[in-house]
Amino acid sequence: MEGHTVRTFDGDILNLRMDVLRMGGLAIDQVQRAVAALTMHDDEAARDVVARNAQVLSYANAIEEDIVALIARRQPVASDLRAVLTIGRVATDLARVGNSARKIARLAIELHATSGDAPLHQFYHDVRKMARLAVAMLRDALDCFDRVDLDGALVVGRRDQELDAEFHLAIRELITFVMEDQRYVRSTVHTVFVLKALERVGDHARNIAAVVPRMAQREDDKGTPAGVEPPLPDAPLPAASMLALRDPRPLGDA
């Protein structure tokens, strides 16, 4: 009976992880859609991103409810409880990624309406570059979370420094640009906010990578090698869990 209970709890954990990965796939898509809407001057697509953020928040709320129900039903302790709470933290970071995507989409609509003759193509170069870095970090962080990849998680954490460096370089370039031509202050400020939102996406990716050791601790406590899930009769194996993280669309023309 005890073995059945353990396997059932493992199945519950696995289901939560799968929900988080599906939520992560949606969050990644939202960021990409928002950046594409900005750089392609597609206000309708931007409004769609704003509306779809409700789906991201719905995932977060459902995962939170499932976690509360699981704790009440199973009363996990030690590494099991840490793993459950860690999944909740990842969902929270993904919800904030969704909020960042919504912010970018709203800024896109405002920027398109107020830019006038501003040379937006000069602004978009830095936006696209930071978006590629941030999305790649987020996708890799979720991959590490899925596979409980400690080494990969460390790499993701270090890459946050690269994203921060790109952010500060882009800000310096924008300051230089607006000092030379103050007609474009409004457009420059909007672009800074977009870049900051992308920098925050990278921060959330770093946060997700940082919790991977907690998931690994549970694997160690179970005596299972990190990244290897034992067969669970009560839940399907995540053979295609990373399908949700595929890159569904480009970030716009480079």
C-alpha positions in Angstrom: 0.0 0.0 0.0 2.8 2.4 0.8 4.5 1.7 -2.5 1.2 2.6 -4.3 0.9 5.8 -2.4 4.4 6.8 -3.3 3.8 6.1 -7.0 0.6 8.0 -6.9 2.3 11.0 -5.3 5.1 10.8 -8.0 2.3 10.8 -10.6 0.9 14.0 -9.0 4.3 15.7 -9.1 4.7 14.7 -12.7 1.3 16.1 -13.7 2.2 19.4 -12.1 5.5 19.5 -13.9 3.8 18.8 -17.2 1.3 21.7 -16.5 4.2 24.0 -15.8 5.9 23.0 -19.1 2.7 23.7 -21.0 2.5 27.0 -19.3 6.1 27.7 -20.2 5.4 27.0 -23.8 2.6 29.5 -23.8 4.7 32.1 -22.0 7.5 31.7 -24.6 5.0 32.1 -27.4 3.6 35.2 -25.8 7.0 36.9 -25.6 7.7 36.0 -29.3 4.3 37.2 -30.4 4.7 40.5 -28.5 8.1 41.2 -30.1 6.9 40.2 -33.5 3.9 42.5 -33.1 6.2 45.4 -32.1 8.8 45.0 -34.9 6.2 44.2 -37.6 3.8 47.1 -36.6 1.0 44.7 -36.1 -1.4 46.3 -33.5 -4.0 43.5 -33.9 -1.4 40.9 -33.0 -0.4 43.0 -30.0 -4.0 43.2 -28.8 -4.2 39.4 -29.1 -1.1 39.0 -26.9 -2.8 41.3 -24.3 -5.9 39.2 -24.4 -4.1 35.8 -24.3 -2.4 36.8 -21.0 -5.5 35.6 -19.3 -4.6 32.1 -20.4 -1.2 32.3 -18.8 -2.8 33.5 -15.5 -5.4 30.8 -15.8 -2.6 28.2 -15.9 -0.9 29.8 -12.8 -4.2 29.8 -10.9 -4.9 26.2 -11.8 -1.5 25.1 -10.8 -1.7 26.9 -7.5 -5.1 25.3 -6.7 -3.7 21.9 -7.6 -0.7 22.4 -5.3 -2.9 23.4 -2.4 -5.1 20.4 -3.0 -2.1 18.1 -3.2 -0.5 19.4 0.0 -3.9 19.0 1.8 -4.4 15.5 0.4 -0.9 14.0 0.7 0.7 16.2 3.4 4.2 15.9 1.9 7.3 16.6 4.0 11.0 17.3 3.5 12.1 17.1 -0.2 8.7 16.2 -1.4 7.2 19.4 0.0 10.1 21.4 -1.3 9.5 20.0 -4.8 5.8 20.9 -4.7 6.5 24.4 -3.5 9.3 24.7 -6.1 6.9 23.9 -8.9 4.7 26.7 -7.6 7.6 29.1 -7.7 8.3 28.2 -11.3 4.6 28.9 -12.2 4.8 32.3 -10.5 7.9 33.2 -12.6 6.1 32.1 -15.8 3.1 34.2 -14.9 5.4 37.2 -14.6 6.9 36.4 -17.9 3.4 36.5 -19.3 2.9 39.9 -17.7 6.2 41.1 -19.4 4.9 39.9 -22.7 1.6 41.8 -22.2 3.6 44.9 -21.2 5.6 44.7 -24.5 2.5 44.3 -26.5 0.9 47.4 -24.9 4.1 49.4 -25.4 4.1 48.3 -29.0 0.6 49.8 -29.6 1.6 53.0 -27.9 4.9 53.2 -29.8 3.3 52.7 -33.1 0.7 55.4 -32.3 3.2 58.1 -31.1 6.4 57.4 -33.0 5.8 59.7 -35.9 8.8 59.6 -38.2 11.1 58.1 -35.6 13.6 55.6 -37.1 12.2 52.7 -35.3 14.3 50.2 -37.3 17.3 51.4 -35.3 15.5 50.7 -32.0 14.3 47.3 -33.1 17.8 45.9 -33.7 18.5 45.8 -29.9 15.0 44.6 -29.1 15.3 41.6 -31.4 18.7 40.7 -30.1 17.6 40.9 -26.5 14.5 39.0 -27.3 16.4 36.1 -28.8 18.7 35.9 -25.8 15.9 36.1 -23.3 13.7 33.5 -25.0 16.6 31.1 -25.4 17.4 31.5 -21.7 13.8 30.8 -20.8 13.5 27.8 -23.1 16.8 26.3 -21.7 15.8 27.0 -18.1 12.5 25.0 -18.6 14.5 22.3 -20.4 16.8 22.0 -17.3 13.7 22.0 -15.0 12.2 19.2 -17.1 15.3 17.1 -17.2 16.6 18.1 -13.7 19.8 19.2 -15.4 22.1 20.8 -12.8 25.0 21.6 -15.1 22.6 23.2 -17.7 21.0 25.2 -15.0 24.3 26.7 -14.0 25.0 27.7 -17.6 21.6 29.4 -17.8 22.4 31.4 -14.6 25.7 32.6 -16.1 24.0 33.7 -19.3 21.9 36.2 -17.4 25.1 38.3 -17.1 25.3 38.3 -20.9 21.7 39.5 -21.2 22.3 42.2 -18.6 25.4 43.4 -20.5 23.3 43.6 -23.7 20.7 45.6 -21.8 23.1 48.2 -20.5 24.8 48.5 -23.9 21.5 49.1 -25.6 20.5 51.7 -23.0 23.8 53.6 -23.6 23.2 53.5 -27.4 19.7 54.9 -26.9 20.9 57.7 -24.7 23.5 58.6 -27.2 20.8 58.6 -30.0 18.3 60.8 -28.1 21.0 63.3 -27.1 21.8 63.8 -30.7 18.1 64.2 -31.7 15.7 65.0 -28.9 12.6 64.8 -31.2 12.5 61.1 -30.4 12.5 61.1 -26.6 9.0 59.5 -26.4 9.9 56.6 -28.7 13.2 56.1 -26.9 11.6 55.9 -23.5 9.1 53.3 -24.8 11.9 51.3 -26.3 13.8 51.4 -22.9 10.7 50.0 -21.2 10.5 47.2 -23.8 14.2 46.3 -23.3 13.6 46.3 -19.5 10.7 43.9 -19.9 12.9 41.6 -21.9 15.6 41.9 -19.3 13.1 40.8 -16.7 12.2 37.7 -18.8 15.8 36.7 -18.5 15.7 37.3 -14.7 12.7 34.9 -14.5 14.6 32.3 -16.6 17.5 32.6 -14.1 15.1 32.1 -11.2 13.7 28.9 -12.8 17.2 27.6 -13.4 18.1 28.4 -9.8 15.5 26.0 -8.4 16.6 23.0 -10.3 18.8 21.8 -7.4 15.7 21.5 -5.3 14.2 19.1 -7.7 17.5 17.2 -7.9 17.5 16.9 -4.1 14.2 15.0 -4.3 15.6 12.7 -6.9 18.6 12.0 -4.7 16.3 11.3 -1.7 14.4 8.8 -3.8 17.6 7.2 -5.0 16.8 8.1 -8.6 19.5 9.6 -10.8 18.7 13.3 -11.6 16.8 13.7 -14.8 15.5 10.1 -14.9 11.9 9.4 -14.0 10.9 5.9 -12.9 8.0 4.3 -14.7 4.7 5.4 -13.1 1.7 3.2 -13.6 -0.6 6.0 -12.4 0.6 8.7 -14.9 2.1 8.9 -18.4 5.8 9.4 -18.8 6.7 12.8 -20.1 8.2 11.5 -23.4 7.1 14.5 -25.3 7.0 17.1 -22.5 9.4 19.4 -24.4 7.0 19.7 -27.4 5.5 22.6 -25.6 8.8 24.4 -25.7 9.3 24.3 -29.5 10.0 27.6 -31.2 6.6 28.2 -33.0 7.5 31.5 -34.8 10.4 33.8 -35.6 11.1 37.0 -33.7 10.9 39.1 -36.8 13.4 39.9 -39.4 17.0 40.3 -38.1 
